[in-house]
Amino acid sequence: MSPQIDRNVALDVHKKSVMVSAVNGQQEVVLSPRKIGIQKFKSWSKAHLKATDAVVLEATTNVWDLYDHLEPLVAEVCVAHPAKVRLIAASFVKTDKHDSLALARLLAAGMVPTIWVPPPPVRELRALVSHRRGLNKQLVSAKNRLHAILHRHNRKAPPGGLFASHNRDWWAALELAPVEQLQVRHNLATLDHADGQLAEANALLAQLSATPTWFEPASLLIQMSGIATISAMTILSAIGDITRFATPHQLVGYAGLGASVYASGENYYTGHITKQGRHELRATLIASAWRATTYSSYWQARFLKQAPRIGRNKAIVAVARHILVAIWHILTDRRLDRYADRDAIQRAFTKWAYEDRLAHSLGLTGKQFVQRAFAYLDIPEEKATLSA
């Protein structure tokens, strides 16, 4: 049974302070808005919050630290969706006191649009995926700046990889202005530094993929065409718990791959994909779809059937959407991908085993690691031709 709620407490959280207010079930103010310093809030909450309180706070950078602190102190804690709250509680009056009271009244009325609270392993994985994405952006930006320098001087790139180590002397010998020479040195140093950090992030992602929390869902995704270790972990970080999506259509909407819809009166038509939801999930699925159409005859056939009619870009988005639907069924039912080829699965698992010496770090041979991954898919060993 749900606990008796005496107060509905709202927290308007900022970087240096928290505005706290509360109303009862009859929407009467029982705690006038008051500002508390962020450093003092935890001690204040222990002294003033009760086991019969329900608490709501909006999603912010520091929300999970406060959520973990509040959860054992009160009856309920929920995290509000900031954009949806603003749509419901829009007002010409915009102050911290007004916002916290409005949020408390929404909580008392049961009208708070909430977000899913990811458990610590999902938060950790999301943080790592986000950090890796930032490192990758640094690499791309540095490469673009170096390309721009060559473009300004109409210089042709040398053979063997423009940013390869054996071409560093070529960069140093370019006749450039002192400022541009400095830019070249700094951008090349950024490439070296970010590249090393990216390798560290990839290695940690590989290690996480073999932990008890992630090994089974990672093996379920890596068996699929076009999805390797990094892609699998990025997808899992965004999805979190697959059971929170009752249907594959909900997951498609969460990824922003569903078509926008306009329906009014007798008018009804669909438009472009919504692009709402987690960007990294959508981008990873589209990249995986391109790879799947290269290596899988099934996905290639689907792509080639649609591309002449709707264009290559729309066709690859359609393939990505179908892959996401397949992901929902595979993770929900914990079953083998019906379109997967056993030899292709073995190659994918073998690559996974040797990625950043993953199998060795677990005290396993490559064969043992692959056998372990096949076991999670319930494929009998005699049906899997395993290499040594």
C-alpha positions as CSV (number, residue, x, y, z in Angstrom):
1,M,0.0,0.0,0.0
2,S,1.1,3.6,-0.7
3,P,2.2,5.5,2.4
4,Q,0.1,8.3,3.7
5,I,1.3,11.6,2.2
6,D,1.0,14.6,4.5
7,R,3.1,17.2,2.5
8,N,3.9,17.6,-1.2
9,V,7.4,19.2,-1.2
10,A,8.9,20.9,-4.3
11,L,12.5,21.7,-4.8
12,D,13.6,24.3,-7.3
13,V,17.3,23.4,-7.5
14,H,20.0,25.8,-8.7
15,K,23.8,25.7,-8.7
16,K,24.1,27.5,-5.3
17,S,20.7,27.2,-3.7
18,V,17.5,25.3,-3.4
19,M,14.1,26.9,-3.2
20,V,11.8,24.7,-1.0
21,S,8.0,24.9,-0.6
22,A,5.2,22.5,0.3
23,V,1.4,22.2,0.1
24,N,-0.9,19.6,1.6
25,G,-3.5,17.5,-0.2
26,Q,-5.9,20.4,-0.2
27,Q,-3.4,22.7,-2.0
28,E,-2.9,24.7,1.2
29,V,0.6,26.1,1.7
30,V,2.2,24.3,4.7
31,L,5.8,25.3,4.0
32,S,6.3,28.8,2.6
33,P,9.0,29.1,0.0
34,R,12.4,29.5,1.5
35,K,15.9,29.5,0.0
36,I,18.5,27.1,1.4
37,G,22.2,27.1,0.4
38,I,23.1,24.0,-1.6
39,Q,25.9,23.1,0.9
40,K,23.4,23.3,3.8
41,F,20.5,21.5,2.1
42,K,21.4,18.0,3.0
43,S,21.6,18.7,6.8
44,W,18.4,20.8,6.5
45,S,16.5,18.0,4.7
46,K,17.5,15.5,7.4
47,A,16.2,17.8,10.1
48,H,13.0,19.0,8.4
49,L,11.8,16.4,5.9
50,K,9.5,13.6,7.1
51,A,8.8,10.0,6.2
52,T,5.3,11.1,5.1
53,D,6.5,13.6,2.6
54,A,6.4,13.3,-1.2
55,V,9.2,15.3,-2.9
56,V,9.6,16.5,-6.5
57,L,12.5,18.1,-8.1
58,E,13.3,19.0,-11.7
59,A,16.0,17.2,-13.7
60,T,19.3,19.2,-13.5
61,T,23.0,18.5,-13.5
62,N,23.1,17.7,-9.8
63,V,19.7,16.0,-9.6
64,W,21.0,12.4,-8.9
65,D,23.1,13.3,-5.9
66,L,20.1,15.0,-4.3
67,Y,17.8,12.1,-5.4
68,D,20.0,9.5,-3.7
69,H,20.1,11.6,-0.6
70,L,16.4,12.2,-0.4
71,E,15.1,8.7,-1.3
72,P,15.7,7.1,2.2
73,L,14.3,10.2,4.0
74,V,10.8,10.5,2.5
75,A,7.9,8.4,1.3
76,E,8.3,9.2,-2.4
77,V,10.7,11.1,-4.7
78,C,10.1,11.9,-8.3
79,V,12.0,13.8,-10.9
80,A,10.0,16.2,-13.1
81,H,10.5,16.6,-16.8
82,P,11.5,20.3,-17.1
83,A,10.2,21.0,-20.6
84,K,6.8,19.4,-19.9
85,V,6.4,21.1,-16.6
86,R,7.0,24.5,-18.3
87,L,4.2,23.7,-20.7
88,I,1.7,22.8,-17.9
89,A,2.7,25.6,-15.5
90,A,3.5,28.4,-17.9
91,S,2.9,31.8,-16.3
92,F,3.7,35.5,-16.9
93,V,5.1,35.5,-13.3
94,K,8.5,33.8,-13.3
95,T,10.3,33.6,-9.9
96,D,11.9,30.8,-7.9
97,K,9.2,31.1,-5.2
98,H,6.4,30.9,-7.8
99,D,8.0,27.9,-9.6
100,S,8.5,25.9,-6.5
101,L,4.9,26.5,-5.3
102,A,3.6,25.6,-8.8
103,L,5.6,22.4,-8.8
104,A,4.3,21.5,-5.3
105,R,0.7,22.0,-6.4
106,L,1.2,19.9,-9.5
107,L,2.6,17.1,-7.3
108,A,-0.4,17.4,-4.9
109,A,-2.7,17.1,-8.0
110,G,-0.9,14.1,-9.4
111,M,0.0,16.1,-12.6
112,V,3.8,16.0,-12.5
113,P,5.3,14.7,-15.8
114,T,8.1,12.6,-14.5
115,I,11.2,11.0,-16.1
116,W,12.6,7.6,-15.5
117,V,15.2,7.5,-12.7
118,P,18.2,5.4,-14.0
119,P,19.9,3.2,-11.4
120,P,23.6,3.9,-10.7
121,P,25.0,1.5,-13.3
122,V,23.0,3.2,-16.1
123,R,24.1,6.7,-14.8
124,E,27.8,5.5,-14.9
125,L,27.4,4.1,-18.4
126,R,25.7,7.3,-19.6
127,A,28.4,9.5,-18.2
128,L,31.1,7.4,-19.9
129,V,29.2,7.5,-23.2
130,S,28.8,11.2,-22.9
131,H,32.5,11.7,-22.1
132,R,33.5,9.6,-25.1
133,R,31.3,11.6,-27.3
134,G,32.9,14.8,-26.1
135,L,36.4,13.4,-26.8
136,N,35.3,12.4,-30.3
137,K,34.0,15.9,-31.0
138,Q,37.5,17.3,-30.0
139,L,39.1,14.9,-32.5
140,V,36.7,15.9,-35.3
141,S,37.1,19.7,-34.5
142,A,40.9,19.5,-34.6
143,K,40.9,17.5,-37.9
144,N,38.5,20.1,-39.4
145,R,40.8,22.9,-38.4
146,L,43.8,21.2,-40.0
147,H,41.8,20.5,-43.1
148,A,40.8,24.2,-43.2
149,I,44.5,25.3,-43.1
150,L,45.3,23.1,-46.1
151,H,42.2,24.4,-47.9
152,R,43.2,28.0,-47.4
153,H,46.6,27.3,-49.1
154,N,45.3,24.8,-51.7
155,R,47.6,22.1,-50.5
156,K,47.1,18.5,-51.3
157,A,47.1,16.0,-48.5
158,P,50.0,13.5,-48.5
159,P,49.4,9.8,-49.1
160,G,49.1,7.3,-46.2
161,G,46.7,9.2,-43.9
162,L,46.8,13.0,-43.3
163,F,47.1,12.7,-39.6
164,A,49.3,9.5,-39.4
165,S,52.5,9.7,-37.3
166,H,54.7,9.3,-40.4
167,N,53.3,12.5,-41.9
168,R,54.2,14.7,-39.0
169,D,57.4,15.8,-40.7
170,W,55.3,16.8,-43.7
171,W,53.2,19.1,-41.5
172,A,56.3,20.6,-39.9
173,A,57.8,21.3,-43.3
174,L,54.8,23.3,-44.6
175,E,55.6,26.9,-45.4
176,L,53.0,28.7,-43.2
177,A,52.8,31.9,-41.3
178,P,54.0,31.7,-37.7
179,V,50.4,31.9,-36.4
180,E,49.3,29.0,-38.6
181,Q,52.4,26.9,-37.7
182,L,51.3,27.4,-34.1
183,Q,47.8,26.3,-35.0
184,V,49.1,23.2,-36.7
185,R,51.2,22.2,-33.7
186,H,48.4,22.7,-31.2
187,N,45.8,20.9,-33.3
188,L,48.2,17.9,-33.8
189,A,48.9,17.9,-30.1
190,T,45.1,17.9,-29.5
191,L,44.7,14.9,-31.8
192,D,47.4,12.9,-30.0
193,H,46.0,13.8,-26.6
194,A,42.3,13.2,-27.4
195,D,43.1,10.0,-29.3
196,G,44.8,8.5,-26.3
197,Q,42.0,9.5,-24.0
198,L,39.5,8.1,-26.5
199,A,41.3,4.8,-26.5
200,E,41.1,4.8,-22.6
201,A,37.3,5.5,-22.8
202,N,36.8,2.7,-25.4
203,A,38.8,0.3,-23.2
204,L,36.6,1.1,-20.2
205,L,33.4,0.7,-22.2
206,A,34.7,-2.7,-23.3
207,Q,35.4,-3.6,-19.6
208,L,31.9,-2.6,-18.6
209,S,30.4,-4.7,-21.4
210,A,31.7,-7.8,-19.7
211,T,30.4,-6.9,-16.2
212,P,27.5,-8.9,-14.8
213,T,25.2,-6.0,-15.3
214,W,25.8,-5.6,-19.0
215,F,27.2,-8.8,-20.3
216,E,23.8,-10.4,-21.2
217,P,22.2,-7.4,-22.9
218,A,25.5,-6.6,-24.6
219,S,25.7,-10.1,-26.0
220,L,22.1,-9.9,-27.2
221,L,22.9,-6.7,-29.2
222,I,26.4,-7.6,-30.5
223,Q,24.9,-10.7,-32.1
224,M,23.0,-8.3,-34.4
225,S,24.4,-7.1,-37.7
226,G,25.9,-3.6,-37.6
227,I,26.2,-3.4,-33.8
228,A,29.7,-3.7,-32.2
229,T,30.8,-3.1,-28.6
230,I,30.7,0.7,-28.6
231,S,27.4,0.8,-30.4
232,A,25.9,-1.8,-28.1
233,M,26.9,0.0,-25.0
234,T,25.7,3.4,-26.3
235,I,22.3,1.9,-27.1
236,L,22.1,0.2,-23.7
237,S,23.0,3.4,-21.9
238,A,20.1,5.2,-23.6
239,I,17.6,2.4,-23.2
240,G,18.5,1.4,-19.6
241,D,15.7,-1.0,-18.6
242,I,13.9,-2.3,-21.6
243,T,10.8,-3.2,-19.5
244,R,10.0,0.5,-19.1
245,F,8.9,0.4,-22.8
246,A,5.6,-1.5,-23.0
247,T,5.7,-1.7,-26.8
248,P,8.4,-1.2,-29.5
249,H,6.5,1.9,-30.7
250,Q,7.2,3.5,-27.4
251,L,11.0,2.8,-27.8
252,V,10.9,4.2,-31.4
253,G,9.3,7.4,-30.1
254,Y,11.9,7.6,-27.3
255,A,14.6,7.5,-30.0
256,G,12.9,10.2,-32.0
257,L,12.6,7.9,-35.0
258,G,8.9,8.0,-35.3
259,A,7.1,10.1,-37.8
260,S,5.5,13.4,-36.7
261,V,1.7,13.5,-37.1
262,Y,-0.7,16.3,-37.9
263,A,-4.3,15.4,-37.3
264,S,-7.0,18.1,-37.2
265,G,-10.6,17.8,-38.4
266,E,-10.5,15.9,-41.7
267,N,-6.8,16.6,-42.2
268,Y,-4.3,13.9,-41.4
269,Y,-0.7,13.5,-42.6
270,T,2.7,12.4,-41.3
271,G,5.9,14.3,-41.6
272,H,9.6,13.9,-40.9
273,I,10.8,12.0,-37.9
274,T,10.3,13.8,-34.6
275,K,14.0,13.8,-33.6
276,Q,12.8,14.0,-30.0
277,G,14.5,11.9,-27.3
278,R,18.1,10.9,-26.9
279,H,20.3,12.0,-29.8
280,E,23.1,9.5,-29.2
281,L,20.6,6.6,-29.5
282,R,19.2,7.9,-32.8
283,A,22.7,8.6,-34.3
284,T,24.1,5.2,-33.2
285,L,21.1,3.4,-34.7
286,I,21.5,5.2,-38.1
287,A,25.2,4.4,-38.1
288,S,24.5,0.8,-37.2
289,A,21.9,0.7,-40.0
290,W,24.5,1.7,-42.6
291,R,26.8,-1.1,-41.4
292,A,24.0,-3.6,-41.3
293,T,23.1,-2.9,-44.9
294,T,26.7,-3.6,-45.9
295,Y,27.1,-6.9,-44.0
296,S,23.6,-8.3,-43.8
297,S,21.7,-9.5,-46.9
298,Y,18.4,-9.1,-45.1
299,W,18.9,-5.5,-44.1
300,Q,20.5,-4.7,-47.5
301,A,17.4,-6.1,-49.2
302,R,15.1,-3.9,-47.1
303,F,17.2,-0.8,-47.8
304,L,17.4,-1.5,-51.6
305,K,13.7,-2.0,-51.8
306,Q,12.9,1.4,-50.3
307,A,15.8,3.6,-51.4
308,P,14.6,4.1,-55.1
309,R,11.1,5.1,-53.9
310,I,11.9,7.4,-50.9
311,G,15.6,8.1,-51.3
312,R,18.7,6.7,-49.5
313,N,18.5,8.9,-46.4
314,K,14.9,8.2,-45.6
315,A,15.5,4.5,-46.4
316,I,18.3,4.2,-43.9
317,V,16.2,5.9,-41.3
318,A,13.5,3.3,-42.0
319,V,16.1,0.5,-41.6
320,A,17.3,2.1,-38.3
321,R,13.7,2.1,-37.1
322,H,13.2,-1.6,-37.9
323,I,16.5,-2.4,-36.2
324,L,15.2,-0.7,-33.1
325,V,12.0,-2.7,-33.2
326,A,14.1,-5.8,-33.5
327,I,16.2,-4.7,-30.5
328,W,13.0,-4.3,-28.4
329,H,12.0,-7.8,-29.1
330,I,15.4,-9.3,-28.6
331,L,16.0,-7.6,-25.3
332,T,12.4,-8.2,-24.1
333,D,12.3,-11.9,-25.0
334,R,16.1,-12.5,-24.5
335,R,16.3,-14.4,-27.8
336,L,18.4,-14.9,-30.8
337,D,18.1,-12.4,-33.7
338,R,16.1,-14.2,-36.3
339,Y,18.1,-12.5,-39.1
340,A,21.5,-13.3,-37.6
341,D,24.0,-15.7,-39.2
342,R,25.8,-17.9,-36.7
343,D,29.2,-17.4,-38.5
344,A,28.7,-13.7,-38.3
345,I,27.7,-13.9,-34.6
346,Q,30.9,-15.9,-33.9
347,R,33.0,-13.3,-35.8
348,A,31.4,-10.5,-33.8
349,F,31.9,-12.3,-30.5
350,T,35.5,-13.1,-31.3
351,K,36.2,-9.4,-32.1
352,W,34.5,-8.5,-28.8
353,A,36.7,-11.0,-27.0
354,Y,40.0,-9.5,-28.4
355,E,38.9,-5.9,-28.2
356,D,41.3,-4.2,-25.8
357,R,42.4,-7.6,-24.6
358,L,39.0,-8.0,-22.9
359,A,39.0,-11.8,-22.7
360,H,42.6,-11.8,-21.3
361,S,41.6,-9.2,-18.7
362,L,38.9,-11.6,-17.5
363,G,41.3,-14.6,-17.3
364,L,39.7,-16.2,-20.3
365,T,40.9,-17.4,-23.7
366,G,39.1,-16.0,-26.7
367,K,37.4,-19.3,-27.2
368,Q,36.1,-19.4,-23.6
369,F,34.8,-15.8,-23.9
370,V,32.9,-16.6,-27.1
371,Q,31.5,-19.8,-25.6
372,R,30.3,-17.7,-22.6
373,A,28.6,-15.2,-24.9
374,F,26.9,-18.0,-26.9
375,A,25.7,-19.6,-23.7
376,Y,23.8,-16.4,-22.9
377,L,22.0,-16.7,-26.3
378,D,21.0,-20.4,-25.5
379,I,22.9,-21.6,-28.6
380,P,24.0,-25.2,-27.9
381,E,27.8,-25.5,-28.1
382,E,27.7,-28.2,-30.8
383,K,25.9,-25.8,-33.1
384,A,28.5,-23.1,-32.7
385,T,31.7,-23.7,-34.6
386,L,34.1,-22.1,-32.2
387,S,37.7,-21.2,-33.2
388,A,40.6,-21.6,-30.8
